[in-house]
Amino acid sequence: ILPFPACRFLIKGSVAGGAVYLVYDQDLLGPSDKSQAALQKAEEVVPPAMYQFSQYVCEQTGLKMPQLPAPPKFNFHVRDSWNSGIIKVMSALSAAPSKACEYSREGWNYLKERIK
Amino acid sequence: MSDSELGRKWDRCMADTVVKIGTGFGLGLVFSLTFFKRRMWPLAFGSGMGLGMAYSNCQHDFQAPYLLHGKYVKVRTE
C-alpha cells in the first residue's frame, strides 16, 4: 500500500501527463493547419456533446431546462469581417458631415417650434 | 500571393493563435493546480508560449513564398 503523499503525487502526475499527452496526440502545438483542423473538429463535436449532456441531466434530475440558443460559429472568416468593417466605417465617415448637417437642422427646427 | 490565398493565411493564423493560446493556458492551468500550488505564473508562461509559437508559425507562413532555398554545390577545380 502506497503512502498518501505518494498516491497524491501519482494522481497529480497522471493528470498532468494525460493533459500533455492529449496535447501531443491532437497536435495542438504543431503546424497551423493541424490547429485549424482541431478547432473545426471541436466546433463540430462540442455543441452536440453539450446538448446530450444537458438532456442527460434533465432526465436524471427531472428538471426542464429551456431550449438554449444555437452556439456561435467559431469559424468566421477574418478577411470578410475585416473588409466589411472597413467598408462600414468608411461609408459612415463619408456620410457623417451630411448627417450632422441634417440632424442639426432638425434640432434647430425643433427648438424653434418649441420656443414659439 | 493572391488576395484569396492571403485571406486563407490570415484565417489560418487567427485559428492557430486561438488554439495555441488556449492550449498553453490550459496546460498552465493544469500544472498550476497540480504542482505549483495555484500560482499565476504557469498560466502566464503557458499563454505566452502559445502566443509566441502562433506568432512564429504565422511569420513562417507569410514569409514562405518569398524565402529562397539553396544548397552548396562543391565544384572540383583541377
N, CA and C atoms of all chains as a GROMACS GRO file, in nm:
protein
  582
    1ILE      N    1   0.087  -0.119   0.000
    1ILE     CA    2   0.000   0.000   0.000
    1ILE      C    3   0.091   0.124   0.000
    2LEU      N    4   0.061   0.217  -0.091
    2LEU     CA    5   0.144   0.337  -0.102
    2LEU      C    6   0.103   0.439   0.002
    3PRO      N    7   0.198   0.521   0.053
    3PRO     CA    8   0.160   0.628   0.147
    3PRO      C    9   0.082   0.737   0.074
    4PHE      N   10   0.012   0.818   0.152
    4PHE     CA   11  -0.079   0.918   0.095
    4PHE      C   12  -0.008   1.021   0.007
    5PRO      N   13   0.109   1.077   0.049
    5PRO     CA   14   0.175   1.174  -0.040
    5PRO      C   15   0.215   1.112  -0.174
    6ALA      N   16   0.257   0.985  -0.173
    6ALA     CA   17   0.295   0.921  -0.299
    6ALA      C   18   0.172   0.902  -0.388
    7CYS      N   19   0.058   0.863  -0.326
    7CYS     CA   20  -0.066   0.849  -0.404
    7CYS      C   21  -0.105   0.981  -0.467
    8ARG      N   22  -0.094   1.088  -0.385
    8ARG     CA   23  -0.134   1.220  -0.436
    8ARG      C   24  -0.044   1.261  -0.552
    9PHE      N   25   0.086   1.234  -0.536
    9PHE     CA   26   0.179   1.269  -0.643
    9PHE      C   27   0.149   1.189  -0.770
   10LEU      N   28   0.115   1.061  -0.753
   10LEU     CA   29   0.083   0.978  -0.870
   10LEU      C   30  -0.041   1.030  -0.941
   11ILE      N   31  -0.143   1.068  -0.864
   11ILE     CA   32  -0.266   1.120  -0.925
   11ILE      C   33  -0.237   1.249  -1.000
   12LYS      N   34  -0.164   1.340  -0.934
   12LYS     CA   35  -0.132   1.468  -0.999
   12LYS      C   36  -0.048   1.445  -1.124
   13GLY      N   37   0.051   1.355  -1.111
   13GLY     CA   38   0.137   1.326  -1.226
   13GLY      C   39   0.059   1.267  -1.341
   14SER      N   40  -0.036   1.180  -1.311
   14SER     CA   41  -0.114   1.118  -1.419
   14SER      C   42  -0.205   1.220  -1.484
   15VAL      N   43  -0.263   1.312  -1.406
   15VAL     CA   44  -0.349   1.417  -1.464
   15VAL      C   45  -0.266   1.506  -1.556
   16ALA      N   46  -0.149   1.552  -1.504
   16ALA     CA   47  -0.064   1.640  -1.586
   16ALA      C   48  -0.011   1.566  -1.709
   17GLY      N   49   0.031   1.442  -1.690
   17GLY     CA   50   0.080   1.363  -1.803
   17GLY      C   51  -0.029   1.338  -1.906
   18GLY      N   52  -0.151   1.313  -1.860
   18GLY     CA   53  -0.262   1.295  -1.952
   18GLY      C   54  -0.291   1.420  -2.033
   19ALA      N   55  -0.281   1.536  -1.968
   19ALA     CA   56  -0.302   1.662  -2.041
   19ALA      C   57  -0.194   1.682  -2.147
   20VAL      N   58  -0.069   1.654  -2.109
   20VAL     CA   59   0.040   1.670  -2.205
   20VAL      C   60   0.022   1.572  -2.322
   21TYR      N   61  -0.017   1.449  -2.291
   21TYR     CA   62  -0.034   1.350  -2.398
   21TYR      C   63  -0.149   1.388  -2.490
   22LEU      N   64  -0.256   1.444  -2.432
   22LEU     CA   65  -0.369   1.487  -2.515
   22LEU      C   66  -0.326   1.596  -2.612
   23VAL      N   67  -0.247   1.691  -2.562
   23VAL     CA   68  -0.198   1.798  -2.649
   23VAL      C   69  -0.108   1.741  -2.759
   24TYR      N   70  -0.023   1.645  -2.723
   24TYR     CA   71   0.067   1.584  -2.821
   24TYR      C   72  -0.010   1.502  -2.924
   25ASP      N   73  -0.111   1.429  -2.875
   25ASP     CA   74  -0.186   1.340  -2.965
   25ASP      C   75  -0.269   1.418  -3.065
   26GLN      N   76  -0.330   1.528  -3.018
   26GLN     CA   77  -0.414   1.609  -3.107
   26GLN      C   78  -0.334   1.710  -3.188
   27ASP      N   79  -0.202   1.715  -3.165
   27ASP     CA   80  -0.114   1.805  -3.241
   27ASP      C   81  -0.156   1.951  -3.227
   28LEU      N   82  -0.192   1.991  -3.105
   28LEU     CA   83  -0.243   2.126  -3.085
   28LEU      C   84  -0.131   2.230  -3.091
   29LEU      N   85  -0.010   2.190  -3.056
   29LEU     CA   86   0.102   2.284  -3.058
   29LEU      C   87   0.191   2.259  -3.180
   30GLY      N   88   0.134   2.206  -3.286
   30GLY     CA   89   0.210   2.174  -3.405
   30GLY      C   90   0.188   2.278  -3.514
   31PRO      N   91   0.187   2.234  -3.641
   31PRO     CA   92   0.166   2.328  -3.752
   31PRO      C   93   0.027   2.390  -3.748
   32SER      N   94   0.014   2.502  -3.820
   32SER     CA   95  -0.110   2.580  -3.810
   32SER      C   96  -0.229   2.509  -3.875
   33ASP      N   97  -0.204   2.428  -3.978
   33ASP     CA   98  -0.317   2.360  -4.042
   33ASP      C   99  -0.375   2.252  -3.950
   34LYS      N  100  -0.289   2.189  -3.870
   34LYS     CA  101  -0.339   2.090  -3.773
   34LYS      C  102  -0.422   2.159  -3.665
   35SER      N  103  -0.378   2.276  -3.620
   35SER     CA  104  -0.454   2.350  -3.519
   35SER      C  105  -0.589   2.393  -3.574
   36GLN      N  106  -0.590   2.437  -3.700
   36GLN     CA  107  -0.716   2.478  -3.761
   36GLN      C  108  -0.810   2.359  -3.774
   37ALA      N  109  -0.756   2.241  -3.811
   37ALA     CA  110  -0.838   2.120  -3.821
   37ALA      C  111  -0.893   2.081  -3.683
   38ALA      N  112  -0.810   2.095  -3.578
   38ALA     CA  113  -0.855   2.063  -3.442
   38ALA      C  114  -0.967   2.157  -3.399
   39LEU      N  115  -0.956   2.285  -3.436
   39LEU     CA  116  -1.060   2.382  -3.400
   39LEU      C  117  -1.192   2.349  -3.470
   40GLN      N  118  -1.183   2.310  -3.597
   40GLN     CA  119  -1.304   2.273  -3.672
   40GLN      C  120  -1.367   2.148  -3.613
   41LYS      N  121  -1.283   2.051  -3.575
   41LYS     CA  122  -1.335   1.928  -3.515
   41LYS      C  123  -1.404   1.959  -3.383
   42ALA      N  124  -1.345   2.048  -3.304
   42ALA     CA  125  -1.407   2.086  -3.176
   42ALA      C  126  -1.539   2.157  -3.200
   43GLU      N  127  -1.546   2.241  -3.303
   43GLU     CA  128  -1.670   2.311  -3.334
   43GLU      C  129  -1.780   2.213  -3.372
   44GLU      N  130  -1.744   2.102  -3.437
   44GLU     CA  131  -1.844   2.002  -3.476
   44GLU      C  132  -1.885   1.915  -3.358
   45VAL      N  133  -1.792   1.887  -3.268
   45VAL     CA  134  -1.816   1.786  -3.164
   45VAL      C  135  -1.878   1.847  -3.037
   46VAL      N  136  -1.833   1.966  -2.998
   46VAL     CA  137  -1.871   2.021  -2.867
   46VAL      C  138  -2.019   2.054  -2.853
   47PRO      N  139  -2.084   2.125  -2.947
   47PRO     CA  140  -2.226   2.157  -2.925
   47PRO      C  141  -2.317   2.035  -2.912
   48PRO      N  142  -2.306   1.930  -2.999
   48PRO     CA  143  -2.390   1.811  -2.976
   48PRO      C  144  -2.361   1.743  -2.843
   49ALA      N  145  -2.234   1.741  -2.802
   49ALA     CA  146  -2.199   1.679  -2.674
   49ALA      C  147  -2.263   1.756  -2.558
   50MET      N  148  -2.260   1.889  -2.567
   50MET     CA  149  -2.322   1.969  -2.460
   50MET      C  150  -2.472   1.950  -2.458
   51TYR      N  151  -2.531   1.940  -2.577
   51TYR     CA  152  -2.676   1.918  -2.584
   51TYR      C  153  -2.713   1.784  -2.524
   52GLN      N  154  -2.636   1.679  -2.556
   52GLN     CA  155  -2.663   1.546  -2.499
   52GLN      C  156  -2.643   1.546  -2.349
   53PHE      N  157  -2.541   1.617  -2.302
   53PHE     CA  158  -2.517   1.624  -2.157
   53PHE      C  159  -2.633   1.694  -2.087
   54SER      N  160  -2.684   1.802  -2.148
   54SER     CA  161  -2.796   1.873  -2.086
   54SER      C  162  -2.921   1.785  -2.086
   55GLN      N  163  -2.941   1.708  -2.192
   55GLN     CA  164  -3.054   1.615  -2.196
   55GLN      C  165  -3.041   1.508  -2.087
   56TYR      N  166  -2.918   1.458  -2.069
   56TYR     CA  167  -2.894   1.356  -1.965
   56TYR      C  168  -2.923   1.412  -1.826
   57VAL      N  169  -2.878   1.536  -1.802
   57VAL     CA  170  -2.902   1.599  -1.672
   57VAL      C  171  -3.052   1.619  -1.650
   58CYS      N  172  -3.123   1.659  -1.756
   58CYS     CA  173  -3.268   1.677  -1.744
   58CYS      C  174  -3.336   1.545  -1.711
   59GLU      N  175  -3.292   1.437  -1.775
   59GLU     CA  176  -3.354   1.306  -1.749
   59GLU      C  177  -3.326   1.259  -1.607
   60GLN      N  178  -3.203   1.279  -1.559
   60GLN     CA  179  -3.165   1.229  -1.427
   60GLN      C  180  -3.229   1.310  -1.316
   61THR      N  181  -3.234   1.442  -1.333
   61THR     CA  182  -3.285   1.526  -1.225
   61THR      C  183  -3.432   1.558  -1.239
   62GLY      N  184  -3.489   1.539  -1.357
   62GLY     CA  185  -3.630   1.569  -1.377
   62GLY      C  186  -3.657   1.715  -1.402
   63LEU      N  187  -3.550   1.798  -1.412
   63LEU     CA  188  -3.570   1.941  -1.439
   63LEU      C  189  -3.599   1.961  -1.587
   64LYS      N  190  -3.672   2.067  -1.616
   64LYS     CA  191  -3.697   2.100  -1.756
   64LYS      C  192  -3.615   2.224  -1.790
   65MET      N  193  -3.507   2.203  -1.863
   65MET     CA  194  -3.423   2.318  -1.899
   65MET      C  195  -3.476   2.383  -2.025
   66PRO      N  196  -3.472   2.515  -2.033
   66PRO     CA  197  -3.520   2.581  -2.155
   66PRO      C  198  -3.426   2.554  -2.272
   67GLN      N  199  -3.481   2.567  -2.391
   67GLN     CA  200  -3.402   2.543  -2.511
   67GLN      C  201  -3.294   2.649  -2.523
   68LEU      N  202  -3.169   2.605  -2.521
   68LEU     CA  203  -3.059   2.700  -2.532
   68LEU      C  204  -3.048   2.750  -2.676
   69PRO      N  205  -3.006   2.875  -2.695
   69PRO     CA  206  -2.988   2.922  -2.834
   69PRO      C  207  -2.870   2.851  -2.900
   70ALA      N  208  -2.865   2.857  -3.030
   70ALA     CA  209  -2.759   2.790  -3.104
   70ALA      C  210  -2.624   2.854  -3.068
   71PRO      N  211  -2.520   2.773  -3.050
   71PRO     CA  212  -2.390   2.832  -3.015
   71PRO      C  213  -2.333   2.911  -3.131
   72PRO      N  214  -2.253   3.012  -3.102
   72PRO     CA  215  -2.198   3.093  -3.213
   72PRO      C  216  -2.096   3.014  -3.293
   73LYS      N  217  -2.082   3.053  -3.417
   73LYS     CA  218  -1.988   2.984  -3.506
   73LYS      C  219  -1.848   3.040  -3.480
   74PHE      N  220  -1.750   2.952  -3.456
   74PHE     CA  221  -1.614   2.999  -3.433
   74PHE      C  222  -1.542   3.026  -3.564
   75ASN      N  223  -1.581   2.957  -3.668
   75ASN     CA  224  -1.502   2.959  -3.790
   75ASN      C  225  -1.546   3.071  -3.881
   76PHE      N  226  -1.541   3.194  -3.832
   76PHE     CA  227  -1.574   3.306  -3.920
   76PHE      C  228  -1.449   3.349  -3.994
   77HIS      N  229  -1.469   3.409  -4.110
   77HIS     CA  230  -1.356   3.449  -4.194
   77HIS      C  231  -1.313   3.588  -4.154
   78VAL      N  232  -1.186   3.597  -4.111
   78VAL     CA  233  -1.135   3.724  -4.062
   78VAL      C  234  -1.131   3.827  -4.173
   79ARG      N  235  -1.091   3.782  -4.292
   79ARG     CA  236  -1.078   3.876  -4.404
   79ARG      C  237  -1.211   3.940  -4.439
   80ASP      N  238  -1.319   3.859  -4.447
   80ASP     CA  239  -1.450   3.913  -4.482
   80ASP      C  240  -1.500   4.009  -4.374
   81SER      N  241  -1.480   3.970  -4.248
   81SER     CA  242  -1.525   4.056  -4.139
   81SER      C  243  -1.448   4.188  -4.140
   82TRP      N  244  -1.316   4.180  -4.161
   82TRP     CA  245  -1.233   4.300  -4.164
   82TRP      C  246  -1.275   4.391  -4.279
   83ASN      N  247  -1.293   4.331  -4.397
   83ASN     CA  248  -1.330   4.412  -4.514
   83ASN      C  249  -1.464   4.479  -4.494
   84SER      N  250  -1.562   4.405  -4.443
   84SER     CA  251  -1.695   4.465  -4.424
   84SER      C  252  -1.689   4.572  -4.315
   85GLY      N  253  -1.606   4.551  -4.212
   85GLY     CA  254  -1.591   4.652  -4.108
   85GLY      C  255  -1.531   4.780  -4.163
   86ILE      N  256  -1.426   4.766  -4.246
   86ILE     CA  257  -1.362   4.883  -4.306
   86ILE      C  258  -1.460   4.958  -4.395
   87ILE      N  259  -1.539   4.884  -4.475
   87ILE     CA  260  -1.635   4.947  -4.566
   87ILE      C  261  -1.740   5.023  -4.486
   88LYS      N  262  -1.787   4.962  -4.378
   88LYS     CA  263  -1.891   5.029  -4.296
   88LYS      C  264  -1.835   5.155  -4.231
   89VAL      N  265  -1.713   5.147  -4.180
   89VAL     CA  266  -1.653   5.264  -4.115
   89VAL      C  267  -1.634   5.377  -4.215
   90MET      N  268  -1.582   5.343  -4.334
   90MET     CA  269  -1.557   5.446  -4.434
   90MET      C  270  -1.686   5.508  -4.485
   91SER      N  271  -1.791   5.427  -4.505
   91SER     CA  272  -1.918   5.483  -4.552
   91SER      C  273  -1.980   5.571  -4.443
   92ALA      N  274  -1.964   5.531  -4.316
   92ALA     CA  275  -2.016   5.615  -4.207
   92ALA      C  276  -1.940   5.747  -4.200
   93LEU      N  277  -1.807   5.743  -4.220
   93LEU     CA  278  -1.727   5.866  -4.218
   93LEU      C  279  -1.763   5.958  -4.334
   94SER      N  280  -1.788   5.898  -4.452
   94SER     CA  281  -1.820   5.982  -4.569
   94SER      C  282  -1.958   6.043  -4.556
   95ALA      N  283  -2.050   5.973  -4.488
   95ALA     CA  284  -2.186   6.026  -4.472
   95ALA      C  285  -2.198   6.114  -4.348
   96ALA      N  286  -2.094   6.120  -4.263
   96ALA     CA  287  -2.103   6.192  -4.135
   96ALA      C  288  -2.131   6.342  -4.149
   97PRO      N  289  -2.064   6.417  -4.240
   97PRO     CA  290  -2.094   6.562  -4.248
   97PRO      C  291  -2.237   6.591  -4.288
   98SER      N  292  -2.289   6.521  -4.390
   98SER     CA  293  -2.426   6.548  -4.433
   98SER      C  294  -2.526   6.508  -4.325
   99LYS      N  295  -2.499   6.397  -4.257
   99LYS     CA  296  -2.588   6.355  -4.148
   99LYS      C  297  -2.586   6.456  -4.034
  100ALA      N  298  -2.466   6.508  -4.003
  100ALA     CA  299  -2.455   6.606  -3.895
  100ALA      C  300  -2.533   6.733  -3.930
  101CYS      N  301  -2.522   6.778  -4.058
  101CYS     CA  302  -2.600   6.896  -4.101
  101CYS      C  303  -2.748   6.870  -4.088
  102GLU      N  304  -2.790   6.752  -4.132
  102GLU     CA  305  -2.934   6.721  -4.130
  102GLU      C  306  -2.986   6.718  -3.986
  103TYR      N  307  -2.911   6.650  -3.897
  103TYR     CA  308  -2.956   6.641  -3.758
  103TYR      C  309  -2.956   6.776  -3.689
  104SER      N  310  -2.855   6.859  -3.718
  104SER     CA  311  -2.851   6.990  -3.654
  104SER      C  312  -2.965   7.078  -3.706
  105ARG      N  313  -2.999   7.067  -3.837
  105ARG     CA  314  -3.113   7.142  -3.892
  105ARG      C  315  -3.242   7.098  -3.826
  106GLU      N  316  -3.260   6.967  -3.811
  106GLU     CA  317  -3.382   6.914  -3.748
  106GLU      C  318  -3.390   6.960  -3.602
  107GLY      N  319  -3.274   6.957  -3.534
  107GLY     CA  320  -3.273   7.001  -3.394
  107GLY      C  321  -3.307   7.149  -3.382
  108TRP      N  322  -3.252   7.231  -3.476
  108TRP     CA  323  -3.279   7.375  -3.474
  108TRP      C  324  -3.427   7.401  -3.502
  109ASN      N  325  -3.488   7.331  -3.597
  109ASN     CA  326  -3.631   7.346  -3.627
  109ASN      C  327  -3.716   7.306  -3.507
  110TYR      N  328  -3.677   7.199  -3.441
  110TYR     CA  329  -3.750   7.154  -3.321
  110TYR      C  330  -3.747   7.260  -3.211
  111LEU      N  331  -3.626   7.319  -3.192
  111LEU     CA  332  -3.613   7.421  -3.086
  111LEU      C  333  -3.699   7.544  -3.120
  112LYS      N  334  -3.699   7.583  -3.252
  112LYS     CA  335  -3.778   7.700  -3.294
  112LYS      C  336  -3.926   7.675  -3.268
  113GLU      N  337  -3.972   7.552  -3.298
  113GLU     CA  338  -4.114   7.522  -3.275
  113GLU      C  339  -4.148   7.520  -3.126
  114ARG      N  340  -4.055   7.476  -3.046
  114ARG     CA  341  -4.078   7.471  -2.901
  114ARG      C  342  -4.082   7.612  -2.841
  115ILE      N  343  -3.996   7.701  -2.899
  115ILE     CA  344  -3.990   7.837  -2.845
  115ILE      C  345  -4.116   7.916  -2.881
  116LYS      N  346  -4.177   7.887  -3.001
  116LYS     CA  347  -4.294   7.965  -3.046
  116LYS      C  348  -4.407   7.963  -2.948
  117MET      N  349   0.137   3.647  -5.414
  117MET     CA  350   0.033   3.584  -5.332
  117MET      C  351  -0.101   3.650  -5.364
  118SER      N  352  -0.200   3.572  -5.401
  118SER     CA  353  -0.330   3.629  -5.438
  118SER      C  354  -0.407   3.670  -5.312
  119ASP      N  355  -0.513   3.748  -5.334
  119ASP     CA  356  -0.591   3.800  -5.222
  119ASP      C  357  -0.662   3.689  -5.146
  120SER      N  358  -0.713   3.590  -5.219
  120SER     CA  359  -0.784   3.481  -5.152
  120SER      C  360  -0.687   3.396  -5.069
  121GLU      N  361  -0.567   3.375  -5.126
  121GLU     CA  362  -0.468   3.297  -5.051
  121GLU      C  363  -0.424   3.373  -4.926
  122LEU      N  364  -0.409   3.504  -4.940
  122LEU     CA  365  -0.372   3.586  -4.825
  122LEU      C  366  -0.480   3.580  -4.718
  123GLY      N  367  -0.607   3.585  -4.762
  123GLY     CA  368  -0.717   3.574  -4.666
  123GLY      C  369  -0.720   3.440  -4.596
  124ARG      N  370  -0.692   3.334  -4.674
  124ARG     CA  371  -0.688   3.200  -4.611
  124ARG      C  372  -0.575   3.192  -4.509
  125LYS      N  373  -0.463   3.254  -4.540
  125LYS     CA  374  -0.350   3.252  -4.445
  125LYS      C  375  -0.385   3.328  -4.318
  126TRP      N  376  -0.452   3.442  -4.333
  126TRP     CA  377  -0.492   3.516  -4.213
  126TRP      C  378  -0.591   3.435  -4.130
  127ASP      N  379  -0.687   3.369  -4.194
  127ASP     CA  380  -0.783   3.286  -4.120
  127ASP      C  381  -0.711   3.175  -4.045
  128ARG      N  382  -0.617   3.112  -4.114
  128ARG     CA  383  -0.543   3.002  -4.051
  128ARG      C  384  -0.462   3.054  -3.933
  129CYS      N  385  -0.404   3.173  -3.952
  129CYS     CA  386  -0.322   3.235  -3.848
  129CYS      C  387  -0.406   3.266  -3.725
  130MET      N  388  -0.526   3.322  -3.745
  130MET     CA  389  -0.612   3.355  -3.632
  130MET      C  390  -0.656   3.229  -3.558
  131ALA      N  391  -0.696   3.125  -3.633
  131ALA     CA  392  -0.738   2.999  -3.570
  131ALA      C  393  -0.623   2.938  -3.492
  132ASP      N  394  -0.504   2.940  -3.552
  132ASP     CA  395  -0.386   2.885  -3.486
  132ASP      C  396  -0.355   2.961  -3.357
  133THR      N  397  -0.368   3.093  -3.361
  133THR     CA  398  -0.341   3.174  -3.242
  133THR      C  399  -0.437   3.139  -3.130
  134VAL      N  400  -0.565   3.128  -3.164
  134VAL     CA  401  -0.666   3.094  -3.062
  134VAL      C  402  -0.636   2.959  -3.000
  135VAL      N  403  -0.606   2.861  -3.085
  135VAL     CA  404  -0.582   2.724  -3.035
  135VAL      C  405  -0.457   2.720  -2.948
  136LYS      N  406  -0.352   2.785  -2.993
  136LYS     CA  407  -0.226   2.776  -2.918
  136LYS      C  408  -0.232   2.851  -2.786
  137ILE      N  409  -0.295   2.968  -2.785
  137ILE     CA  410  -0.307   3.040  -2.659
  137ILE      C  411  -0.395   2.961  -2.563
  138GLY      N  412  -0.505   2.905  -2.613
  138GLY     CA  413  -0.592   2.824  -2.529
  138GLY      C  414  -0.523   2.700  -2.474
  139THR      N  415  -0.446   2.634  -2.561
  139THR     CA  416  -0.374   2.514  -2.517
  139THR      C  417  -0.269   2.549  -2.412
  140GLY      N  418  -0.193   2.657  -2.437
  140GLY     CA  419  -0.092   2.699  -2.340
  140GLY      C  420  -0.155   2.737  -2.207
  141PHE      N  421  -0.267   2.808  -2.215
  141PHE     CA  422  -0.338   2.846  -2.092
  141PHE      C  423  -0.388   2.722  -2.019
  142GLY      N  424  -0.442   2.626  -2.095
  142GLY     CA  425  -0.494   2.503  -2.033
  142GLY      C  426  -0.384   2.421  -1.966
  143LEU      N  427  -0.272   2.406  -2.036
  143LEU     CA  428  -0.161   2.331  -1.977
  143LEU      C  429  -0.107   2.404  -1.855
  144GLY      N  430  -0.098   2.538  -1.864
  144GLY     CA  431  -0.053   2.615  -1.749
  144GLY      C  432  -0.148   2.600  -1.631
  145LEU      N  433  -0.278   2.595  -1.661
  145LEU     CA  434  -0.378   2.576  -1.554
  145LEU      C  435  -0.362   2.441  -1.487
  146VAL      N  436  -0.342   2.337  -1.569
  146VAL     CA  437  -0.326   2.202  -1.514
  146VAL      C  438  -0.202   2.197  -1.424
  147PHE      N  439  -0.090   2.249  -1.474
  147PHE     CA  440   0.033   2.244  -1.394
  147PHE      C  441   0.026   2.335  -1.272
  148SER      N  442  -0.046   2.445  -1.284
  148SER     CA  443  -0.061   2.533  -1.169
  148SER      C  444  -0.141   2.465  -1.058
  149LEU      N  445  -0.245   2.393  -1.098
  149LEU     CA  446  -0.330   2.326  -0.998
  149LEU      C  447  -0.262   2.203  -0.939
  150THR      N  448  -0.179   2.135  -1.019
  150THR     CA  449  -0.123   2.008  -0.970
  150THR      C  450   0.009   2.026  -0.898
  151PHE      N  451   0.101   2.103  -0.953
  151PHE     CA  452   0.236   2.108  -0.896
  151PHE      C  453   0.276   2.242  -0.837
  152PHE      N  454   0.213   2.352  -0.880
  152PHE     CA  455   0.265   2.482  -0.842
  152PHE      C  456   0.173   2.560  -0.750
  153LYS      N  457   0.092   2.492  -0.675
  153LYS     CA  458   0.014   2.550  -0.566
  153LYS      C  459  -0.071   2.669  -0.608
  154ARG      N  460  -0.136   2.657  -0.725
  154ARG     CA  461  -0.232   2.757  -0.774
  154ARG      C  462  -0.168   2.894  -0.792
  155ARG      N  463  -0.043   2.896  -0.835
  155ARG     CA  464   0.020   3.024  -0.865
  155ARG      C  465  -0.025   3.070  -1.002
  156MET      N  466   0.000   3.199  -1.030
  156MET     CA  467  -0.045   3.255  -1.158
  156MET      C  468   0.059   3.240  -1.269
  157TRP      N  469   0.185   3.225  -1.233
  157TRP     CA  470   0.288   3.231  -1.336
  157TRP      C  471   0.282   3.116  -1.437
  158PRO      N  472   0.238   2.993  -1.402
  158PRO     CA  473   0.229   2.893  -1.510
  158PRO      C  474   0.127   2.929  -1.617
  159LEU      N  475   0.018   2.994  -1.577
  159LEU     CA  476  -0.082   3.034  -1.677
  159LEU      C  477  -0.023   3.139  -1.770
  160ALA      N  478   0.046   3.239  -1.710
  160ALA     CA  479   0.106   3.343  -1.794
  160ALA      C  480   0.214   3.283  -1.884
  161PHE      N  481   0.294   3.192  -1.828
  161PHE     CA  482   0.400   3.129  -1.905
  161PHE      C  483   0.343   3.048  -2.021
  162GLY      N  484   0.240   2.968  -1.992
  162GLY     CA  485   0.179   2.886  -2.097
  162GLY      C  486   0.114   2.970  -2.206
  163SER      N  487   0.042   3.074  -2.165
  163SER     CA  488  -0.023   3.161  -2.264
  163SER      C  489   0.082   3.231  -2.350
  164GLY      N  490   0.189   3.277  -2.284
  164GLY     CA  491   0.296   3.344  -2.358
  164GLY      C  492   0.365   3.250  -2.456
  165MET      N  493   0.389   3.126  -2.412
  165MET     CA  494   0.449   3.027  -2.502
  165MET      C  495   0.360   3.002  -2.622
  166GLY      N  496   0.229   2.986  -2.597
  166GLY     CA  497   0.136   2.962  -2.707
  166GLY      C  498   0.133   3.078  -2.804
  167LEU      N  499   0.133   3.201  -2.748
  167LEU     CA  500   0.131   3.320  -2.835
  167LEU      C  501   0.258   3.326  -2.920
  168GLY      N  502   0.372   3.299  -2.858
  168GLY     CA  503   0.498   3.301  -2.932
  168GLY      C  504   0.503   3.196  -3.042
  169MET      N  505   0.453   3.075  -3.012
  169MET     CA  506   0.453   2.970  -3.113
  169MET      C  507   0.360   3.005  -3.228
  170ALA      N  508   0.244   3.064  -3.196
  170ALA     CA  509   0.150   3.104  -3.301
  170ALA      C  510   0.211   3.214  -3.387
  171TYR      N  511   0.279   3.311  -3.323
  171TYR     CA  512   0.341   3.420  -3.398
  171TYR      C  513   0.449   3.366  -3.491
  172SER      N  514   0.526   3.271  -3.441
  172SER     CA  515   0.632   3.212  -3.524
  172SER      C  516   0.573   3.137  -3.643
  173ASN      N  517   0.466   3.061  -3.619
  173ASN     CA  518   0.401   2.990  -3.729
  173ASN      C  519   0.346   3.085  -3.834
  174CYS      N  520   0.282   3.192  -3.785
  174CYS     CA  521   0.224   3.290  -3.879
  174CYS      C  522   0.334   3.356  -3.962
  175GLN      N  523   0.443   3.392  -3.893
  175GLN     CA  524   0.554   3.458  -3.963
  175GLN      C  525   0.610   3.368  -4.072
  176HIS      N  526   0.628   3.240  -4.039
  176HIS     CA  527   0.680   3.146  -4.136
  176HIS      C  528   0.584   3.126  -4.252
  177ASP      N  529   0.454   3.124  -4.219
  177ASP     CA  530   0.352   3.104  -4.321
  177ASP      C  531   0.349   3.219  -4.421
  178PHE      N  532   0.362   3.341  -4.370
  178PHE     CA  533   0.357   3.457  -4.459
  178PHE      C  534   0.487   3.476  -4.536
  179GLN      N  535   0.598   3.436  -4.477
  179GLN     CA  536   0.726   3.457  -4.546
  179GLN      C  537   0.763   3.343  -4.639
  180ALA      N  538   0.693   3.229  -4.626
  180ALA     CA  539   0.732   3.109  -4.701
  180ALA      C  540   0.744   3.129  -4.852
  181PRO      N  541   0.650   3.202  -4.920
  181PRO     CA  542   0.665   3.215  -5.066
  181PRO      C  543   0.786   3.296  -5.108
  182TYR      N  544   0.838   3.379  -5.017
  182TYR     CA  545   0.946   3.470  -5.055
  182TYR      C  546   1.083   3.422  -5.012
  183LEU      N  547   1.089   3.308  -4.944
  183LEU     CA  548   1.218   3.257  -4.899
  183LEU      C  549   1.284   3.177  -5.012
  184LEU      N  550   1.413   3.199  -5.029
  184LEU     CA  551   1.487   3.124  -5.130
  184LEU      C  552   1.562   3.010  -5.062
  185HIS      N  553   1.548   2.890  -5.117
  185HIS     CA  554   1.618   2.774  -5.061
  185HIS      C  555   1.730   2.736  -5.155
  186GLY      N  556   1.849   2.735  -5.102
  186GLY     CA  557   1.963   2.698  -5.186
  186GLY      C  558   2.043   2.586  -5.122
  187LYS      N  559   2.138   2.536  -5.195
  187LYS     CA  560   2.226   2.435  -5.139
  187LYS      C  561   2.367   2.458  -5.193
  188TYR      N  562   2.462   2.416  -5.115
  188TYR     CA  563   2.601   2.430  -5.158
  188TYR      C  564   2.635   2.318  -5.256
  189VAL      N  565   2.702   2.356  -5.363
  189VAL     CA  566   2.745   2.255  -5.461
  189VAL      C  567   2.898   2.265  -5.469
  190LYS      N  568   2.962   2.155  -5.440
  190LYS     CA  569   3.109   2.157  -5.443
  190LYS      C  570   3.155   2.148  -5.589
  191VAL      N  571   3.244   2.237  -5.623
  191VAL     CA  572   3.297   2.237  -5.760
  191VAL      C  573   3.440   2.189  -5.754
  192ARG      N  574   3.468   2.090  -5.833
  192ARG     CA  575   3.605   2.037  -5.833
  192ARG      C  576   3.686   2.117  -5.934
  193THR      N  577   3.795   2.179  -5.887
  193THR     CA  578   3.883   2.254  -5.977
  193THR      C  579   4.010   2.172  -5.996
  194GLU      N  580   4.042   2.141  -6.122
  194GLU     CA  581   4.162   2.059  -6.149
  194GLU      C  582   4.266   2.142  -6.220
   0.00000   0.00000   0.00000
